[in-house]
Amino acid sequence: MAFLKFPHLFQPLTLGKTVFRNRIFASPTGFQNGDHLNLPSKELIAYYELKALGGAASVTMGDCLVDSKNGRVTKVQFPLDDPDQKGPLGSLCKAITRHGAVASLELQHGGMYARTSGEQLGYVWGPSATMLPFRPGGSPQVKTDGTMIEVREMSEDMIEYTISRFGDAALFAKKRGFGMVMIHGGHGWLVSQFMSDKTNKRKDRWGGSLENRMRFPLAIIDDIRKKCGRDFPIEFRMSGSECYPDGYGIDEGIRFAQMLDGKVDLIHVSAGNHEIFDVFFITHPSMFHEDGCNVKYAAEIKKHVQTPVATVGALSDPAMMEEIIASGMADVVELGRETLADPDFPIKARTGRDEEINQCLRCYSCFSECDATCHFQCAINPVIGNEYETKFDIPPKIKKKVLIAGGGIAGMQAALTCADRGHEVILCEKTAELGGILLCEDQVPFKKKLKLYIEKQKRMIKKSGIEVILNTEVTKDLAEEIAPDAIIAAMGATPIKPNIPGIDNPKVLSAVDIYKNPQLAGRKVVIIGGGLVGVELGIFLSMKGSEVTILEIMPYLNYGASGVHGAFLDLKIPEYGIRVELSTKAVMIDDQGVVGEDQKGKQKKFPADTVIYAVGLKPQWERADELRQLAKEFFQIGDCLRPRNILMANQEGYYAAKDIGRF
């Protein structure tokens, strides 16, 4: 009998008359890159196929509309009432099911938050009439100009019509080969708007009592049963708690679940409300949250129902997931961002290769990239966003000797990809340890997943047979001695030391110095630079008891490409009492602190025991240039080229490696 390290995770589960091969489901993460008709593209199909190939028991396609006229939140959702979806959805379903996973669709209607429908109609539909701030095509992060939109109360006919839209969409999915549907009854969308007495103020049979408010979702379930049959599995996604003062709490969530008990096949317990900005970071936990922080909602509901229960949110550790299933807190674990960080999570956990798993950093790079490009990418998985092209990966024509100068994020990824493609790899790092500049954040509690990632990369390098030479800088002489066919320069960058009078005062240190030795920070700290590094460092030092002031020359904090993570940091700044002075230039440093000057030339003194500069990095161009002519092929990547975040560094390392050996 085969040994399984996580036996409970890999018990099969039967819902309806459908067998699911394990307890790991890929929850709907959406994908915003369909074609110009909002039909699934080949890239979208490859994105979902990768999750099935990796061993998930169920793979759910997100953002599927049941009513494209009245329920559309964004322009890039997929309309299930469009018959042209038949072929592409059939192809998507086959791509999932041929790898042994059950294909599922998320059925969604925006209700009173159907902003794109509102742009076209001039109004939106909801359970009750009201007026709402209008954010065209936007989310709660988008500021409104004060324009309001009318929310019309759904008539009896509109309610019955909408119920039938859910049933028809489920049948449409079943006919394409999908083995399950998920009703989105959480996060503030239409179904949950009817369920909650905060948004449902009706006086008829569709509002008031719990039974009346649950009439709408239960009618949807009944319509799907009539059209798809009793054995066709239905998963119902709900918020166990909306997690804000004006929303409902877990007690109400339990009552909702009890009304669903026996009516659906799986109760999927999430948390939060999409329309409340602060709560976004509960629905989608940040790096500051503990692993499995939302499991408590599913575990509480599990005590009160017989129907299997799924949990979701901040799950990336297979040992924790095993305990969740084994202890009875939930019957299924649903993975969202973790399926981007590592689509092969299930198969790695099953085969005892859990030390090879990429655990999601919860850095929100995926959300930021989706906002920017309409499809997901992942900071630690360069395949995400490029799934289709990697399906047809062409191996190198010629195997080569590759010298990599620098063992940071970019250099490690380049080395691993080169080795995976069969090249002979020599990786040189001038310090005693791989990991690069980010090793300095080793002691930061909210960066523990980054530490795990770096350690995982080191293990993979050790297993891959890469020759690693530490405490060795790649010089002209060394490169000539090794005589590589290709050189990848990944030497990183050094902190920029600003030209400010007093910068050489002993009380002035770089952000890297303080990250490595946080005990050097005094009680009062002034950080010069309000970018991602400065703000995160400020939060870290505040957690350790320092009083922190951040001076930023720009009129805003600059988070670069990390906009969603930056939005969360904006919430943490007041929580930790950090003082932020924008449009303020540091003009002098002395023993008492920093003199700042605003845009009008007015100066102000900021007392400090320690002054820290975090104004950016200087790429090591000169060192790279020394190696440029020493091999036939040369690549300059990561911070060595220009300051990069983790996502960019990994992608550059990955693609530089793939470019080697073409001829």
N, C-alpha and C positions, 0 to 999 in steps of 0.2 A: 504493500500500500504506500502510495506517495506521501511524503511529509509536506504538510502545509504549515507555514509559519503563522498564517492568519486564517485558521480554518473557518471561523464564523463569517468572515468577509466573503468567503467563496462557497458558502452554502447556496444552492439554487433557491429561487423564490417563485411561487406560482401565483399569478394575479389573473382572475378570470380563469381561462383555460390556456394561458400563455406562460411558459416557463422562461424565467430570466436566469441567466447562467451564474450570476453572483449578486452581491448586494451593493455594487458600485454603479450608480447611474450618472450619466453625464447630463447635468441639468442644462436648461436652455440658456446659452450665453449670447444668443443672437449672432448675426453676421450681416453687416450693412452693405455688402458689396454684390448685390444682384446686378442683372443687366439693366438696360435703360427702360425695360418694361416691368421691372421688379419681378423677374423670373429668376430662379436659382441659376447661378452661373457655374461653370466647371470649377472655378476656384472655390465657390461656396460648397459644392458637393465634396470636393477634396478635403475641405476643412472639417466637415462632419464625418467623413469616412475615416479620417485619421483617428478619431476618438473610438470608433468601432474597432478598427484594426488593433488599437491598444488594449482592448479587452473589456471595455465597459459593457455592462449588461443591457443598458438602454441608452440611446442617444436621442435627445430631444432637440428638434429645430425650434428656435425661438422666434418671436416677433411675427406670428402668423395671424392675419386679420380675418375675423369672421364676417365683417361688414365694412368693406373698403370705402363706402360712401359716408357712413356715419361714425365709424369707430377708429379712424386712422390718427395715430399720434404723430408719426413722422412719415416723410415721403418715401422712405426706403423699407417699409414693412411689406410683407408678402401676402397678397390678397388671395384667400382661399375661395372667394366667390368669382374668381377669374378662371374660366375653363382652360385658358392657355397654360395654366400651371400644371396640367395633367402630365405632360411629357417630362418636364424638368423635375417635378416632385417624384415621379416614378423612378427617374434615374437616381435621384438622391436616396430614395428608399432602398433601391437595390444596392447602392454603394455601402449603405449601413448594414443591411441584413445579410449580405454575402459574407460578412466577417463574423456572423453569429450573434450580433446585437439586435435588440428590438428597436425599430424605428418609431419615434413618437413626434407629435407636433404640439406646440403650445398654442392654444386657442385664446385670442386676446381681443378685447374691445376697450378703447380708451375712455368711453363715456364722456363725462364732463371735462376730461383732460385730452380729448381727441383734437389736438390743436390744428393739425393739418386739415382735418375735416372742417374745423371751425373757420379756417382761412377761406375755404371754398364756399361754405354754406352761410357764413355770417352768424352762426349760432352752433351750439353743441347740445347733445342730449345727456340727461342725467336722471337720477331717481327723483330729484326735487328741483324746482325752479330756484335759480339764484343768479348772481352775477360774479364773475371771476376775472382777475387780472389776466390779460391776454399776452402770451409769449409766443409769437409765431414760430411754429416748428421747434420750439426750444424746450428746455427742461427748467427745473427750479433754479438752476444756476444762472439762467439768462434773465437779465434785468428787464422789467416791464417799463414801458414808457407811460404807464398810467391808463392805457386803453383797457376797457373792460369788454367782456364778451358775455352774451346771454346764454345761460344754461336753461334749456327748456325741459320741463317735466315730461317724462315719457308717458304717452297715453297708453291705454290698455292695448290698443292695436300695435303701437310701437314696441311695447314689451313683448307681446306674443311674436311679433315679427323677429325681434332680436333673439328670442329663445330659439326660434326655428333656424336662425343663421348659425348658431352654435351647433345644432344638430346636423344641419346640412354640411357644415365644414368638417365635422367628425366623419360623416359618411364619405365625403370627398377624399379625406385622408385614408380611410379604410380601403376604398376602391383603388387607391394608388399603391397599396401594400403595407401601409403603416399599421403597426400592431398595437398601438395605444395612442390616446390623446391626453393632453394635460389641459385642464381648464384653469386659466389664470384667475384665481379668486383672491389674490393678495395685492399688496403694494399700492393700493389706492385706485386700481383700475375699476371698470364698470361693475363687475360682479361684487367686489368688496365695497363699492359705493352703496349698493343695495343692502349689503349685510350690516353695515355700520350705522348706528343711530346718529352718528355725527354728521353724516351726509344724506341719510335717508330720513326725511321729515314728512313722508306721505301719511295720509290718514285713511287710505283705502286698504285693500287686502294685500298690498305689496309693501306696506310700511307699518311702523308702530311696534308691535310685539316682536319678539325673537322669531316666532313662527312665521309671521308675515314677512319680515325682512329676509328670512331664509327661503321664502317661497321662490324667488327668482333663481338662485343657484340650483335649488332642487328641481325646478322645472326644466332647467337646462340639462341636468343629469338625466331626467326622465326622457327628454326628447332624444338625447343621444342613445339611450338604451333602446328606445322604440326603433330608431333608424339603423343602429349598428348591432343590436343584439345584446343579450345579457352577459355573454361571455367576452365581449370586447372590453379590455381593461380601460378604466378611466382613472387618471391621477388628478387630484384636486390640489392646486397650490394655494395656500392661504398664509396670511401673516398670523403667527401665534400671538403676537402683540404688535401694535403699531409703534410702540416705543417712543411716544412723545405725549405731553400732558393732555392735549386735546384729542388724542386718538384712543382707541380701545386698548385694554390691557390683557394679560394672559387669562384672567377669569372669563372674559368675554370670548377669547379665543377658544377656550375649552368648551364653552357652550356651542360655538359654531361647529367645532369638531364633533361634538356629540350629535348634532343634527345631521352631520354628514356620515356618521358611523353606519356602516352597512349599506350605504347608498353608492359609495365609490369603492374602488379597489385599493387605492393608496392615498393617504392624506399626507401631502408634502408641506411640512411646516417651515416656512421662512419667517421673516420678521420685517417690520418697518412699513413705511409709506413713501412711495416715490416722490410725492409732491413736497415733502418736508426736507429741505436741503441737509440739515444736520443728520437726519435719519438715514440718508443715502449711505453713510459710512457705518451704519449698523447692518443694513441689508447687505452691504458689500464691505465686510470688515477691513479695517486698515492694518498696517503693520504694528500699530500700537495695541491692537486687541489680542487677547489670548486665543490660542488655537481652540476651535470649536465653541466660540463664545456664544453662539445662538442655539447650541444643542439643548440648552435648558428648556426652551420653549417646546421642542418636540418631545422631550422626556416627560414634561408635565402633562402634555396632551395624551401621550401614550398610556398614562395611568388611567385614563377615563374612556378609552375606546377599544374596540376589538379589531377594527380595521388596521392593517399594517400602516406604519408611520415612517416617513422619510424626514431626515434632517439635512440642513444645508448651511454653509457659511464658515469660512476660515478652517476648512478641513484639508490637510495635506500630509498628515502623519499617519501611516498605515496602522501603527500600533494603537494610536488613539481611536481610529475607526474600528479596529477589531474589538476594543473594549466597549465602544458604544453599542455594537451589535450584541456582543457576548453578555453585557449587563442588562440588556433589554431597554436601553434608553431610546432606541429606534430600531427599525427593521431594515432600513436602507440608508446609505449615505450618498448624498448627491454632491457631485463635484462640479464647480463652475470654472473659476480661473485656474484651478489646479489642472484641468484638462488642457489648458494652454501651456502651462509650465512643463507638463509632462503627459501627453496623451497616452503614453505607454505605462502610466501608473499602475493600472490593474495587472497587466501581465508581469511587470517587474515585482509587484508585491506577491503575486501567486508563485512565481518561480524563485523566490528567496533572494531577489536582487534589489531589495528595498534600499540598500545603501547607494544605489545608482539613481534613485528618484530625485528629480528636480522638485523641491518643495517651493510653491509659489511664494514670492517675496511680499506679496500684497502691496506692491509699489504703485499700482494703478497705471502702469505704462500701457496696459492693454486698453483701458478706457481712454486715455489721452490720445493714443494712436487711432482708436476708432473714431473719436471726435474729429481728428485731423484728416484721416484718409478713408473712413467708412469701412475699414476692416481691422481686425485685431492683429496686433503683434505682441510679442512677449519679450521682456527684458532678458530672460535667461534661456529662451528657446528660439534660435534664429530661424527654425523651420516655420513657425507660426506666421501666417501672412504670405507664405511661399509654399503652401502644401501641394498645390497642383504641379508646380515645376519640379519639386523634389520626388514626385511619383515617377518621373521619367529621368531620374538622375543618370548622367552619363559618367561612367568611371574614367579616371585619367588614362589617357593613351600611353603616357610614359611615366613610370615611377621615378621620383627624383629625390635627391638629398636636399632637405630644407633646413636652414638655420633660422631659428626664431630668436630675436634679441629682445628679451623682456618677458617676464612671467606674470603680468597682470591679467586683467579680465580678457582683453583682446588677444594677448599672446597665448594664454591657456586654451582659449577656444580655437585659435588657429592651429595650435599643436594637436589638439584632439581631432579636429576635422582632417588635418593632413594625415595623421596616423590611420584614421578610419578609412581613408582613401588609398592606403597602401604605401605612402611615401616613407622614406627614412627621415626621422625627425630628431633634431638636436635643439633643445630648448635651454637657453642660457639666461640666468637671472643674476643681476649684480649683487642682490642681497642674499640673506641666508634662508629666504622663504618665498615660495610662490604666493601670489595674491595681489601684488601691486599696492597702489596707494590706498585701496579700500581696506587693507589690513588694519589701518589706523582706527577703524570704527569697530574693532573687535569687542570693545567693552560696552557698546551702546545697546541697551536692552531691546529697543524696538528694531534693531538691525540683526536680531538673532537668526532670521532666515537667510540673510546675506552671508553670515558666517557659515551656516550649514551648506550653502551653495558653494562657497569657495573651498570648503573642506571636501565636498563631493567632487569638484573639479580636480583637486589634487589626487584623490583616490583613483579617479578615472585615468589620469595621466600616468600614475604608477602602474596601473593594470595594463596600459596600452603598449608598453615597451618603448615609450619615448625616452630618449637619453636626456636626462636633466642634469645640468651643470650649474650649481648654485655658487654664490660668492664670486661670480665671474661676469665681468662686463665684456661685451662683444667689441673688440677693437679691430683695427685693420689687420694687425698681425694674426689674431685668432681666426678671423674670417678667411684669411689667405691660407692658414694652416688647415682649416676644415674643408675648404674648397667646395662650398655648396653650389648646387644648381640654382637655388633660389634663396633669397633672404627676405624675411618678414621683419621689418623694424617696428617693434611695439614697446619702445623704451619708456613710454609714458610722458609725464610732464612734471614740472616743479611748481610749488606755490609762488604766485607773483607777490613780491614784497613791494608795497606801494611806496612811492617817493613822498613821504610826509616827514616834516621836521619832528625828530624825536622817535622815529621808527626803530632806531637801534637801542632804545631804552631797554634795560633788562626785563622790565615788566611786560614787554611786547613779544608776543609769540604768534606763530602761524596756527591755523586751524588744525593742520596735521599734527603739530607739536602737542596741542591740547588734547586731541583725540587719543594720541598715544599715551599721554600722561595727564589725565583730567585732574589729578590732585594738584597740579600746578596752578589751576584757576583759583583766584581769590573769591572773597564774598561778593564784591561788586565787579562785574565784568562788562566791558564794552566790546562789542563785535563790530568791526568795520566791514560791511558787506552784507546785503540782505538777499543773497541768492539762496539756492537750496542748501548749500553747505553751511552758510552762516545761520540760517533759521533752524536747521536740524541741530546744529551744535548748540544754539541758544536753548532749545528745548531740553537737550541732554543735560546741559549744565544747570538749568533750572530744576530739573528732576533731582539733581545732586545738591541743591540748596543755594546755588548762586543767584544773585539779583542781576538780571541780564538786560542790557540795552543794546539794540541793534541800530546802527547808523547806515542808511542807504542813500546814495547820491541820487538815485532815480525817484520819481514820484510814486513808485509801486515796488513791492517785493518781486523779484525776478526769479521765477521757478523754471524758466526755459520750457522744455518740452514736457515737463512733469506737472501740467496744469491741474489735473484732478488731485494728485497727491498734495500739491500746493494749496488747493482749496481746503483740504483737511488740515494742513498745517496752520492755515489762517484761523481755524477754530481752536487749535491748541495754544496759540500765542496768548490770548487773554486768559485761558485756563491756567497757564503757568505764570501769569503776571509779567510777561515779557514786555518791555517798553520798546516801541518801534518809532524811530524818527526818520521819516521819509524826506526826500529832497534836501538832504543834509550831507554836506561834505566834511570829512575829517581834515582839518587844516593844521593841527599841531597836537603832539603828545608830550606830556611831561609827567612828573612823578605823581601828580594829583589826578590825572585822567586825560581825557580827550577834549579838544576844542572843536566843536562842530560849527559849520557856517551854512545858513539856509540860502535859498536862491536870491534873496534880497540883500545878502551880505551881512545879515545879523548873526553874531556869534554867541555861542552858548557853551558852558563848560559841563561835561559829563564825567562825574567822579568815577574812578576805576582803580581797583587793586591790580587788575589784569586787563590788558588790551590785546585783542585777537584780530588778526587780519584774515579775511576770507573773501578776497576780491578776484579770485580766478586762478587759472593755471597757465603756465608758459610751456608750450610744446617743446620737446627736445629736438628741434629741427637740425641743429648743428651735428648732433651725434648721429642722426639718421643719415645726413648727407655724407658722413665719413664712410658709410657702408654702401652707398648707392651704386658705385661702380664695381663692386667686388663679387657680383654674381650676375649671371645672364638675366635672371628675373628678380625684380625687386618690388616689394610692397611696403607701404608706410601706412600704419593703421592705428586706431585708437587715439588716446591723448597725445601720442607722438605726432599725429597729424594736426589735430585741433581738439580742444577739450570735448570729451564725449561722455554721454551717460552710459549706463550698463548695456542698455538695449543696442545702442549704436556700436559700442565696442565689440559686443558679441557678434553682431551681424557683419561688421567689417572683418573680424577674424575668420568667421565662417566662409565668407565669400572670397577672401584672399586665398584661403586654402583650396577652395573649389576651382579657382582659376589656374592653379598650378598643374602642369602635366597635360595640358590640352595638345601640345605639340612639342 
